[in-house]
Amino acid sequence: MATDRHQAPSYPLRLDEDLRTQLQAAAEEKQRSLNAEIQARLKKSLELDGVGGSKASVAARLLKTLADADALARQLANKAS
């Protein structure tokens, strides 16, 4: 994929108004464009799903697994009390 935004093929994307507003607010908070925010979130989502096999995706899956295990341990502790 080309890194220059003028060389990358465009892809029209329809978003409902509420989602676009939320994404725009998140983009502004991080001082980046709406496009950059959407790309960052999609990339993170793919990493969490284990797509790509990069070190970042392995680390993301590990962190998610640890968080899931922690949540399960808390649930079990609450049931035991």
Secondary structure, 3 states (H helix, E strand, C coil): CCCCCCCCCCCCCCCCHHHHHHHHHHHHHCCCCHHHHHHHHHHHHHHHHCCCCCHHHHHHHHHHHHHHHHHHHHHHHHHHC
